[in-house]
């Protein structure tokens, strides 16, 4: 398990060190920010394994690398 910011996640993705992603989406609109997945989506294909909606509006997403 790894916790960190976008630049840390991107560096692990570039080194091909991540097999799964567990993301919690909070219902907040910032208007701008840094994208976690930027560039060609074919470079990092993911399959949705599960999603969980919590009563407070947060959605938990579990993705696994395709293939």
PDB file of N, CA, C and O in Angstrom:
ATOM      1  N   UNK A   1       0.844  -1.159   0.000  1.00  0.00           N
ATOM      2  CA  UNK A   1       0.000   0.000   0.000  1.00  0.00           C
ATOM      3  C   UNK A   1       0.898   1.234   0.000  1.00  0.00           C
ATOM      4  O   UNK A   1       1.888   1.303   0.729  1.00  0.00           O
ATOM      5  N   UNK A   2       0.535   2.189  -0.820  1.00  0.00           N
ATOM      6  CA  UNK A   2       1.310   3.411  -0.941  1.00  0.00           C
ATOM      7  C   UNK A   2       0.369   4.609  -0.863  1.00  0.00           C
ATOM      8  O   UNK A   2      -0.663   4.644  -1.533  1.00  0.00           O
ATOM      9  N   UNK A   3       0.728   5.571  -0.056  1.00  0.00           N
ATOM     10  CA  UNK A   3      -0.025   6.825   0.008  1.00  0.00           C
ATOM     11  C   UNK A   3       0.900   7.945  -0.438  1.00  0.00           C
ATOM     12  O   UNK A   3       2.084   7.952  -0.103  1.00  0.00           O
ATOM     13  N   UNK A   4       0.358   8.888  -1.192  1.00  0.00           N
ATOM     14  CA  UNK A   4       1.199   9.986  -1.635  1.00  0.00           C
ATOM     15  C   UNK A   4       0.457  10.892  -2.583  1.00  0.00           C
ATOM     16  O   UNK A   4      -0.720  10.683  -2.878  1.00  0.00           O
ATOM     17  N   UNK A   5       1.156  11.897  -3.056  1.00  0.00           N
ATOM     18  CA  UNK A   5       0.586  12.862  -3.975  1.00  0.00           C
ATOM     19  C   UNK A   5       0.692  12.413  -5.419  1.00  0.00           C
ATOM     20  O   UNK A   5       1.228  11.348  -5.723  1.00  0.00           O
ATOM     21  N   UNK A   6       0.174  13.241  -6.290  1.00  0.00           N
ATOM     22  CA  UNK A   6       0.108  12.914  -7.716  1.00  0.00           C
ATOM     23  C   UNK A   6       1.493  12.687  -8.311  1.00  0.00           C
ATOM     24  O   UNK A   6       1.678  11.739  -9.075  1.00  0.00           O
ATOM     25  N   UNK A   7       2.462  13.521  -7.986  1.00  0.00           N
ATOM     26  CA  UNK A   7       3.798  13.350  -8.583  1.00  0.00           C
ATOM     27  C   UNK A   7       4.430  12.032  -8.133  1.00  0.00           C
ATOM     28  O   UNK A   7       5.140  11.394  -8.911  1.00  0.00           O
ATOM     29  N   UNK A   8       4.186  11.622  -6.905  1.00  0.00           N
ATOM     30  CA  UNK A   8       4.713  10.343  -6.413  1.00  0.00           C
ATOM     31  C   UNK A   8       4.055   9.176  -7.150  1.00  0.00           C
ATOM     32  O   UNK A   8       4.738   8.245  -7.576  1.00  0.00           O
ATOM     33  N   UNK A   9       2.710   9.229  -7.301  1.00  0.00           N
ATOM     34  CA  UNK A   9       1.992   8.176  -8.020  1.00  0.00           C
ATOM     35  C   UNK A   9       2.472   8.090  -9.464  1.00  0.00           C
ATOM     36  O   UNK A   9       2.696   6.999  -9.989  1.00  0.00           O
ATOM     37  N   UNK A  10       2.627   9.242 -10.099  1.00  0.00           N
ATOM     38  CA  UNK A  10       3.082   9.243 -11.500  1.00  0.00           C
ATOM     39  C   UNK A  10       4.463   8.622 -11.649  1.00  0.00           C
ATOM     40  O   UNK A  10       4.716   7.898 -12.612  1.00  0.00           O
ATOM     41  N   UNK A  11       5.352   8.895 -10.713  1.00  0.00           N
ATOM     42  CA  UNK A  11       6.698   8.314 -10.801  1.00  0.00           C
ATOM     43  C   UNK A  11       6.628   6.793 -10.675  1.00  0.00           C
ATOM     44  O   UNK A  11       7.369   6.090 -11.361  1.00  0.00           O
ATOM     45  N   UNK A  12       5.750   6.270  -9.811  1.00  0.00           N
ATOM     46  CA  UNK A  12       5.594   4.820  -9.695  1.00  0.00           C
ATOM     47  C   UNK A  12       4.965   4.227 -10.947  1.00  0.00           C
ATOM     48  O   UNK A  12       5.321   3.123 -11.359  1.00  0.00           O
ATOM     49  N   UNK A  13       4.031   4.954 -11.554  1.00  0.00           N
ATOM     50  CA  UNK A  13       3.407   4.485 -12.790  1.00  0.00           C
ATOM     51  C   UNK A  13       4.425   4.437 -13.925  1.00  0.00           C
ATOM     52  O   UNK A  13       4.428   3.488 -14.709  1.00  0.00           O
ATOM     53  N   UNK A  14       5.287   5.444 -14.023  1.00  0.00           N
ATOM     54  CA  UNK A  14       6.302   5.485 -15.074  1.00  0.00           C
ATOM     55  C   UNK A  14       7.289   4.333 -14.931  1.00  0.00           C
ATOM     56  O   UNK A  14       7.815   3.830 -15.924  1.00  0.00           O
ATOM     57  N   UNK A  15       7.539   3.917 -13.689  1.00  0.00           N
ATOM     58  CA  UNK A  15       8.439   2.794 -13.435  1.00  0.00           C
ATOM     59  C   UNK A  15       7.713   1.450 -13.504  1.00  0.00           C
ATOM     60  O   UNK A  15       8.318   0.402 -13.280  1.00  0.00           O
ATOM     61  N   UNK A  16       6.419   1.484 -13.815  1.00  0.00           N
ATOM     62  CA  UNK A  16       5.588   0.283 -13.943  1.00  0.00           C
ATOM     63  C   UNK A  16       5.582  -0.538 -12.647  1.00  0.00           C
ATOM     64  O   UNK A  16       5.738  -1.759 -12.678  1.00  0.00           O
ATOM     65  N   UNK A  17       5.403   0.138 -11.519  1.00  0.00           N
ATOM     66  CA  UNK A  17       5.442  -0.515 -10.211  1.00  0.00           C
ATOM     67  C   UNK A  17       4.071  -0.676  -9.554  1.00  0.00           C
ATOM     68  O   UNK A  17       3.985  -1.200  -8.443  1.00  0.00           O
ATOM     69  N   UNK A  18       3.005  -0.240 -10.212  1.00  0.00           N
ATOM     70  CA  UNK A  18       1.677  -0.326  -9.607  1.00  0.00           C
ATOM     71  C   UNK A  18       0.809  -1.341 -10.336  1.00  0.00           C
ATOM     72  O   UNK A  18       0.709  -1.316 -11.563  1.00  0.00           O
ATOM     73  N   UNK A  19       0.179  -2.238  -9.575  1.00  0.00           N
ATOM     74  CA  UNK A  19      -0.720  -3.235 -10.137  1.00  0.00           C
ATOM     75  C   UNK A  19      -2.180  -2.909  -9.870  1.00  0.00           C
ATOM     76  O   UNK A  19      -3.055  -3.284 -10.650  1.00  0.00           O
ATOM     77  N   UNK A  20      -2.447  -2.210  -8.765  1.00  0.00           N
ATOM     78  CA  UNK A  20      -3.813  -1.883  -8.379  1.00  0.00           C
ATOM     79  C   UNK A  20      -3.898  -0.448  -7.888  1.00  0.00           C
ATOM     80  O   UNK A  20      -2.925   0.119  -7.390  1.00  0.00           O
ATOM     81  N   UNK A  21      -5.080   0.121  -8.041  1.00  0.00           N
ATOM     82  CA  UNK A  21      -5.366   1.455  -7.522  1.00  0.00           C
ATOM     83  C   UNK A  21      -6.628   1.371  -6.678  1.00  0.00           C
ATOM     84  O   UNK A  21      -7.620   0.778  -7.102  1.00  0.00           O
ATOM     85  N   UNK A  22      -6.599   1.949  -5.508  1.00  0.00           N
ATOM     86  CA  UNK A  22      -7.789   2.101  -4.678  1.00  0.00           C
ATOM     87  C   UNK A  22      -7.924   3.593  -4.407  1.00  0.00           C
ATOM     88  O   UNK A  22      -7.152   4.187  -3.655  1.00  0.00           O
ATOM     89  N   UNK A  23      -8.919   4.166  -5.038  1.00  0.00           N
ATOM     90  CA  UNK A  23      -9.098   5.611  -4.986  1.00  0.00           C
ATOM     91  C   UNK A  23     -10.408   5.943  -4.280  1.00  0.00           C
ATOM     92  O   UNK A  23     -11.425   5.287  -4.507  1.00  0.00           O
ATOM     93  N   UNK A  24     -10.383   6.948  -3.435  1.00  0.00           N
ATOM     94  CA  UNK A  24     -11.594   7.468  -2.814  1.00  0.00           C
ATOM     95  C   UNK A  24     -11.889   8.827  -3.421  1.00  0.00           C
ATOM     96  O   UNK A  24     -11.083   9.752  -3.317  1.00  0.00           O
ATOM     97  N   UNK A  25     -13.044   8.943  -4.053  1.00  0.00           N
ATOM     98  CA  UNK A  25     -13.453  10.195  -4.682  1.00  0.00           C
ATOM     99  C   UNK A  25     -14.378  10.947  -3.741  1.00  0.00           C
ATOM    100  O   UNK A  25     -15.412  10.431  -3.317  1.00  0.00           O
ATOM    101  N   UNK A  26     -13.991  12.170  -3.422  1.00  0.00           N
ATOM    102  CA  UNK A  26     -14.778  13.011  -2.526  1.00  0.00           C
ATOM    103  C   UNK A  26     -15.586  14.013  -3.350  1.00  0.00           C
ATOM    104  O   UNK A  26     -15.080  14.552  -4.333  1.00  0.00           O
ATOM    105  N   UNK A  27     -16.827  14.265  -2.962  1.00  0.00           N
ATOM    106  CA  UNK A  27     -17.675  15.200  -3.730  1.00  0.00           C
ATOM    107  C   UNK A  27     -17.265  16.650  -3.499  1.00  0.00           C
ATOM    108  O   UNK A  27     -17.904  17.384  -2.746  1.00  0.00           O
ATOM    109  N   UNK A  28     -16.182  17.042  -4.169  1.00  0.00           N
ATOM    110  CA  UNK A  28     -15.616  18.371  -4.002  1.00  0.00           C
ATOM    111  C   UNK A  28     -15.182  18.864  -5.368  1.00  0.00           C
ATOM    112  O   UNK A  28     -14.519  18.135  -6.105  1.00  0.00           O
ATOM    113  N   UNK A  29     -15.538  20.073  -5.714  1.00  0.00           N
ATOM    114  CA  UNK A  29     -15.136  20.639  -6.999  1.00  0.00           C
ATOM    115  C   UNK A  29     -14.123  21.743  -6.733  1.00  0.00           C
ATOM    116  O   UNK A  29     -14.447  22.766  -6.131  1.00  0.00           O
ATOM    117  N   UNK A  30     -12.903  21.526  -7.184  1.00  0.00           N
ATOM    118  CA  UNK A  30     -11.837  22.486  -6.940  1.00  0.00           C
ATOM    119  C   UNK A  30     -11.725  23.507  -8.071  1.00  0.00           C
ATOM    120  O   UNK A  30     -11.227  24.612  -7.861  1.00  0.00           O
ATOM    121  N   UNK A  31     -12.182  23.145  -9.260  1.00  0.00           N
ATOM    122  CA  UNK A  31     -12.072  24.051 -10.389  1.00  0.00           C
ATOM    123  C   UNK A  31     -10.792  23.854 -11.182  1.00  0.00           C
ATOM    124  O   UNK A  31     -10.755  24.141 -12.378  1.00  0.00           O
ATOM    125  N   UNK A  32      -9.765  23.378 -10.546  1.00  0.00           N
ATOM    126  CA  UNK A  32      -8.510  23.086 -11.231  1.00  0.00           C
ATOM    127  C   UNK A  32      -7.699  22.146 -10.359  1.00  0.00           C
ATOM    128  O   UNK A  32      -8.036  21.911  -9.198  1.00  0.00           O
ATOM    129  N   UNK A  33      -6.659  21.628 -10.911  1.00  0.00           N
ATOM    130  CA  UNK A  33      -5.818  20.713 -10.152  1.00  0.00           C
ATOM    131  C   UNK A  33      -4.950  19.891 -11.080  1.00  0.00           C
ATOM    132  O   UNK A  33      -4.950  20.097 -12.294  1.00  0.00           O
ATOM    133  N   UNK A  34      -4.223  18.973 -10.511  1.00  0.00           N
ATOM    134  CA  UNK A  34      -3.329  18.110 -11.260  1.00  0.00           C
ATOM    135  C   UNK A  34      -4.014  16.780 -11.512  1.00  0.00           C
ATOM    136  O   UNK A  34      -4.551  16.169 -10.588  1.00  0.00           O
ATOM    137  N   UNK A  35      -3.999  16.330 -12.756  1.00  0.00           N
ATOM    138  CA  UNK A  35      -4.606  15.050 -13.106  1.00  0.00           C
ATOM    139  C   UNK A  35      -3.681  13.907 -12.710  1.00  0.00           C
ATOM    140  O   UNK A  35      -2.465  13.987 -12.887  1.00  0.00           O
ATOM    141  N   UNK A  36      -4.269  12.847 -12.175  1.00  0.00           N
ATOM    142  CA  UNK A  36      -3.483  11.659 -11.860  1.00  0.00           C
ATOM    143  C   UNK A  36      -3.103  10.936 -13.151  1.00  0.00           C
ATOM    144  O   UNK A  36      -1.947  10.554 -13.334  1.00  0.00           O
ATOM    145  N   UNK A  37      -4.071  10.750 -14.042  1.00  0.00           N
ATOM    146  CA  UNK A  37      -3.840  10.076 -15.309  1.00  0.00           C
ATOM    147  C   UNK A  37      -3.832  11.126 -16.400  1.00  0.00           C
ATOM    148  O   UNK A  37      -4.888  11.623 -16.792  1.00  0.00           O
ATOM    149  N   UNK A  38      -2.673  11.464 -16.887  1.00  0.00           N
ATOM    150  CA  UNK A  38      -2.543  12.471 -17.922  1.00  0.00           C
ATOM    151  C   UNK A  38      -1.834  11.848 -19.119  1.00  0.00           C
ATOM    152  O   UNK A  38      -0.950  11.008 -18.952  1.00  0.00           O
ATOM    153  N   UNK A  39      -2.212  12.249 -20.300  1.00  0.00           N
ATOM    154  CA  UNK A  39      -1.587  11.703 -21.499  1.00  0.00           C
ATOM    155  C   UNK A  39      -2.481  10.680 -22.160  1.00  0.00           C
ATOM    156  O   UNK A  39      -3.698  10.708 -21.981  1.00  0.00           O
ATOM    157  N   UNK A  40      -1.893   9.782 -22.918  1.00  0.00           N
ATOM    158  CA  UNK A  40      -2.619   8.777 -23.687  1.00  0.00           C
ATOM    159  C   UNK A  40      -3.161   7.690 -22.752  1.00  0.00           C
ATOM    160  O   UNK A  40      -2.373   7.031 -22.074  1.00  0.00           O
ATOM    161  N   UNK A  41      -4.497   7.482 -22.697  1.00  0.00           N
ATOM    162  CA  UNK A  41      -5.052   6.462 -21.807  1.00  0.00           C
ATOM    163  C   UNK A  41      -4.653   5.043 -22.174  1.00  0.00           C
ATOM    164  O   UNK A  41      -4.753   4.145 -21.338  1.00  0.00           O
ATOM    165  N   UNK A  42      -4.203   4.816 -23.408  1.00  0.00           N
ATOM    166  CA  UNK A  42      -3.770   3.481 -23.816  1.00  0.00           C
ATOM    167  C   UNK A  42      -2.491   3.067 -23.101  1.00  0.00           C
ATOM    168  O   UNK A  42      -2.181   1.879 -23.017  1.00  0.00           O
ATOM    169  N   UNK A  43      -1.743   4.048 -22.581  1.00  0.00           N
ATOM    170  CA  UNK A  43      -0.485   3.744 -21.910  1.00  0.00           C
ATOM    171  C   UNK A  43      -0.689   3.099 -20.547  1.00  0.00           C
ATOM    172  O   UNK A  43       0.219   2.447 -20.032  1.00  0.00           O
ATOM    173  N   UNK A  44      -1.869   3.270 -19.955  1.00  0.00           N
ATOM    174  CA  UNK A  44      -2.111   2.727 -18.617  1.00  0.00           C
ATOM    175  C   UNK A  44      -3.563   2.267 -18.537  1.00  0.00           C
ATOM    176  O   UNK A  44      -4.415   2.986 -18.014  1.00  0.00           O
ATOM    177  N   UNK A  45      -3.849   1.069 -19.054  1.00  0.00           N
ATOM    178  CA  UNK A  45      -5.214   0.555 -19.088  1.00  0.00           C
ATOM    179  C   UNK A  45      -5.562  -0.106 -17.765  1.00  0.00           C
ATOM    180  O   UNK A  45      -4.773  -0.868 -17.207  1.00  0.00           O
ATOM    181  N   UNK A  46      -6.755   0.198 -17.274  1.00  0.00           N
ATOM    182  CA  UNK A  46      -7.221  -0.322 -15.992  1.00  0.00           C
ATOM    183  C   UNK A  46      -8.594  -0.960 -16.147  1.00  0.00           C
ATOM    184  O   UNK A  46      -9.383  -0.556 -17.001  1.00  0.00           O
ATOM    185  N   UNK A  47      -8.869  -1.950 -15.323  1.00  0.00           N
ATOM    186  CA  UNK A  47     -10.188  -2.568 -15.243  1.00  0.00           C
ATOM    187  C   UNK A  47     -10.776  -2.245 -13.874  1.00  0.00           C
ATOM    188  O   UNK A  47     -10.092  -2.357 -12.857  1.00  0.00           O
ATOM    189  N   UNK A  48     -12.040  -1.845 -13.852  1.00  0.00           N
ATOM    190  CA  UNK A  48     -12.718  -1.580 -12.595  1.00  0.00           C
ATOM    191  C   UNK A  48     -13.076  -2.903 -11.937  1.00  0.00           C
ATOM    192  O   UNK A  48     -13.798  -3.710 -12.523  1.00  0.00           O
ATOM    193  N   UNK A  49     -12.582  -3.135 -10.730  1.00  0.00           N
ATOM    194  CA  UNK A  49     -12.842  -4.362  -9.989  1.00  0.00           C
ATOM    195  C   UNK A  49     -14.099  -4.205  -9.142  1.00  0.00           C
ATOM    196  O   UNK A  49     -14.954  -5.091  -9.118  1.00  0.00           O
ATOM    197  N   UNK A  50     -14.208  -3.066  -8.443  1.00  0.00           N
ATOM    198  CA  UNK A  50     -15.381  -2.821  -7.607  1.00  0.00           C
ATOM    199  C   UNK A  50     -15.524  -1.330  -7.345  1.00  0.00           C
ATOM    200  O   UNK A  50     -14.574  -0.556  -7.472  1.00  0.00           O
ATOM    201  N   UNK A  51     -16.736  -0.957  -6.977  1.00  0.00           N
ATOM    202  CA  UNK A  51     -16.993   0.416  -6.556  1.00  0.00           C
ATOM    203  C   UNK A  51     -17.954   0.365  -5.370  1.00  0.00           C
ATOM    204  O   UNK A  51     -18.868  -0.459  -5.327  1.00  0.00           O
ATOM    205  N   UNK A  52     -17.729   1.256  -4.417  1.00  0.00           N
ATOM    206  CA  UNK A  52     -18.550   1.317  -3.210  1.00  0.00           C
ATOM    207  C   UNK A  52     -18.957   2.758  -2.970  1.00  0.00           C
ATOM    208  O   UNK A  52     -18.115   3.654  -2.913  1.00  0.00           O
ATOM    209  N   UNK A  53     -20.262   2.972  -2.829  1.00  0.00           N
ATOM    210  CA  UNK A  53     -20.762   4.307  -2.527  1.00  0.00           C
ATOM    211  C   UNK A  53     -21.077   4.372  -1.040  1.00  0.00           C
ATOM    212  O   UNK A  53     -21.830   3.548  -0.522  1.00  0.00           O
ATOM    213  N   UNK A  54     -20.498   5.352  -0.358  1.00  0.00           N
ATOM    214  CA  UNK A  54     -20.709   5.519   1.075  1.00  0.00           C
ATOM    215  C   UNK A  54     -21.792   6.570   1.321  1.00  0.00           C
ATOM    216  O   UNK A  54     -22.063   7.400   0.453  1.00  0.00           O
ATOM    217  N   UNK A  55     -22.404   6.533   2.493  1.00  0.00           N
ATOM    218  CA  UNK A  55     -23.524   7.422   2.809  1.00  0.00           C
ATOM    219  C   UNK A  55     -23.125   8.902   2.847  1.00  0.00           C
ATOM    220  O   UNK A  55     -23.982   9.775   2.715  1.00  0.00           O
ATOM    221  N   UNK A  56     -21.839   9.185   3.025  1.00  0.00           N
ATOM    222  CA  UNK A  56     -21.377  10.575   3.073  1.00  0.00           C
ATOM    223  C   UNK A  56     -21.046  11.144   1.694  1.00  0.00           C
ATOM    224  O   UNK A  56     -20.559  12.271   1.597  1.00  0.00           O
ATOM    225  N   UNK A  57     -21.305  10.378   0.620  1.00  0.00           N
ATOM    226  CA  UNK A  57     -21.067  10.856  -0.732  1.00  0.00           C
ATOM    227  C   UNK A  57     -19.746  10.422  -1.328  1.00  0.00           C
ATOM    228  O   UNK A  57     -19.543  10.587  -2.531  1.00  0.00           O
ATOM    229  N   UNK A  58     -18.850   9.879  -0.546  1.00  0.00           N
ATOM    230  CA  UNK A  58     -17.565   9.403  -1.054  1.00  0.00           C
ATOM    231  C   UNK A  58     -17.784   8.099  -1.816  1.00  0.00           C
ATOM    232  O   UNK A  58     -18.583   7.257  -1.405  1.00  0.00           O
ATOM    233  N   UNK A  59     -17.066   7.941  -2.930  1.00  0.00           N
ATOM    234  CA  UNK A  59     -17.129   6.714  -3.719  1.00  0.00           C
ATOM    235  C   UNK A  59     -15.748   6.067  -3.702  1.00  0.00           C
ATOM    236  O   UNK A  59     -14.754   6.703  -4.053  1.00  0.00           O
ATOM    237  N   UNK A  60     -15.692   4.817  -3.299  1.00  0.00           N
ATOM    238  CA  UNK A  60     -14.442   4.055  -3.296  1.00  0.00           C
ATOM    239  C   UNK A  60     -14.335   3.240  -4.569  1.00  0.00           C
ATOM    240  O   UNK A  60     -15.246   2.481  -4.899  1.00  0.00           O
ATOM    241  N   UNK A  61     -13.236   3.388  -5.285  1.00  0.00           N
ATOM    242  CA  UNK A  61     -13.020   2.682  -6.551  1.00  0.00           C
ATOM    243  C   UNK A  61     -11.786   1.801  -6.445  1.00  0.00           C
ATOM    244  O   UNK A  61     -10.748   2.223  -5.936  1.00  0.00           O
ATOM    245  N   UNK A  62     -11.911   0.577  -6.931  1.00  0.00           N
ATOM    246  CA  UNK A  62     -10.796  -0.371  -6.932  1.00  0.00           C
ATOM    247  C   UNK A  62     -10.530  -0.771  -8.380  1.00  0.00           C
ATOM    248  O   UNK A  62     -11.368  -1.400  -9.025  1.00  0.00           O
ATOM    249  N   UNK A  63      -9.360  -0.402  -8.880  1.00  0.00           N
ATOM    250  CA  UNK A  63      -8.949  -0.713 -10.250  1.00  0.00           C
ATOM    251  C   UNK A  63      -7.751  -1.646 -10.238  1.00  0.00           C
ATOM    252  O   UNK A  63      -6.930  -1.617  -9.322  1.00  0.00           O
ATOM    253  N   UNK A  64      -7.667  -2.472 -11.267  1.00  0.00           N
ATOM    254  CA  UNK A  64      -6.526  -3.368 -11.448  1.00  0.00           C
ATOM    255  C   UNK A  64      -5.997  -3.173 -12.859  1.00  0.00           C
ATOM    256  O   UNK A  64      -6.759  -2.925 -13.793  1.00  0.00           O
ATOM    257  N   UNK A  65      -4.678  -3.290 -13.002  1.00  0.00           N
ATOM    258  CA  UNK A  65      -4.060  -3.184 -14.341  1.00  0.00           C
ATOM    259  C   UNK A  65      -4.669  -4.181 -15.289  1.00  0.00           C
ATOM    260  O   UNK A  65      -4.914  -5.329 -14.918  1.00  0.00           O
ATOM    261  N   UNK A  66      -4.918  -3.756 -16.508  1.00  0.00           N
ATOM    262  CA  UNK A  66      -5.499  -4.617 -17.531  1.00  0.00           C
ATOM    263  C   UNK A  66      -4.455  -5.644 -17.978  1.00  0.00           C
ATOM    264  O   UNK A  66      -3.283  -5.322 -18.170  1.00  0.00           O
ATOM    265  N   UNK A  67      -4.917  -6.888 -18.137  1.00  0.00           N
ATOM    266  CA  UNK A  67      -4.027  -7.900 -18.668  1.00  0.00           C
ATOM    267  C   UNK A  67      -3.354  -8.624 -17.616  1.00  0.00           C
ATOM    268  O   UNK A  67      -2.560  -9.523 -17.895  1.00  0.00           O
TER     269      UNK A  67
END
